[in-house]
Amino acid sequence: MPKTEEQCLAAIEREQKRVAADEFKLEEKREGKNLSLGTSKINYMDPRITISWCKNNEVPIEKLFTKPLMGKFAWAMDNDPSWRF
């Protein structure tokens, strides 16, 4: 327990900052609940675009697609890096 008034005020300020940070995290979690990046990557984006971008920018495809997705999109894996949609 704080012994002086200054220590009490400092402790209160620390706790208020912690509560504000926790409230921010909770709000971010609520807002992000309806957003699924994996679903859009699978259902809405043409994998040839993503794969061409990876090849063109020398990004490992494994960073964006899991092994099962790479198997699902095997038809797009031999895509040319300069391919345009």
Legacy VTK file of the C-alpha trace (Angstrom):
# vtk DataFile Version 3.0
C-alpha trace
ASCII
DATASET POLYDATA
POINTS 85 float
0.000 0.000 0.000
1.254 3.498 -0.814
2.296 5.457 2.251
2.174 9.018 0.957
-0.369 11.045 -0.955
1.978 11.284 -3.959
2.378 7.524 -4.037
-1.396 7.092 -3.875
-1.927 9.505 -6.759
0.777 7.779 -8.811
-0.801 4.367 -8.119
-4.242 5.664 -9.126
-2.831 7.113 -12.339
-1.088 3.813 -13.189
-4.303 1.869 -12.631
-6.312 4.319 -14.751
-3.825 3.883 -17.602
-4.023 0.108 -17.250
-7.839 0.182 -17.313
-7.818 2.447 -20.389
-5.398 0.088 -22.163
-7.548 -2.940 -21.299
-10.688 -1.169 -22.533
-8.904 -0.355 -25.802
-7.846 -3.991 -26.250
-11.396 -5.160 -25.553
-12.861 -2.728 -28.089
-10.316 -3.839 -30.725
-11.230 -7.451 -30.063
-14.948 -6.690 -30.448
-14.392 -4.799 -33.696
-12.167 -7.515 -35.154
-14.536 -10.331 -34.276
-16.464 -10.011 -37.539
-13.358 -9.852 -39.697
-11.724 -13.028 -40.938
-8.687 -12.413 -43.099
-8.207 -16.100 -43.745
-11.671 -16.460 -45.239
-11.204 -13.582 -47.634
-7.814 -14.940 -48.662
-9.381 -18.289 -49.476
-12.760 -17.330 -50.922
-12.431 -13.907 -52.482
-8.872 -13.375 -53.672
-7.561 -15.013 -56.816
-4.560 -17.060 -55.625
-2.714 -16.321 -58.883
-2.499 -12.653 -57.860
-1.093 -13.466 -54.432
1.341 -16.063 -55.776
2.558 -13.767 -58.562
3.093 -10.984 -56.022
5.054 -13.343 -53.765
7.265 -14.493 -56.615
7.772 -10.955 -57.922
8.730 -9.603 -54.474
10.662 -12.696 -53.365
8.327 -13.422 -50.461
8.030 -17.100 -49.495
4.566 -18.352 -50.405
4.552 -20.337 -47.151
4.294 -17.022 -45.282
0.818 -16.428 -46.754
-0.574 -19.881 -47.502
-0.635 -22.925 -45.236
0.341 -26.356 -46.603
-3.313 -27.399 -47.133
-4.016 -24.152 -49.001
-0.925 -24.621 -51.131
-2.280 -28.055 -52.033
-5.698 -26.583 -52.790
-4.129 -23.910 -55.009
-1.597 -26.194 -56.695
-3.060 -25.151 -60.050
-1.895 -21.583 -59.399
1.579 -22.386 -58.048
3.299 -22.516 -61.446
2.037 -19.023 -62.230
4.453 -16.583 -63.870
5.710 -13.766 -61.551
4.756 -11.184 -64.162
1.175 -12.481 -64.465
-1.422 -9.710 -64.413
-5.091 -10.000 -63.627
LINES 1 86
85 0 1 2 3 4 5 6 7 8 9 10 11 12 13 14 15 16 17 18 19 20 21 22 23 24 25 26 27 28 29 30 31 32 33 34 35 36 37 38 39 40 41 42 43 44 45 46 47 48 49 50 51 52 53 54 55 56 57 58 59 60 61 62 63 64 65 66 67 68 69 70 71 72 73 74 75 76 77 78 79 80 81 82 83 84
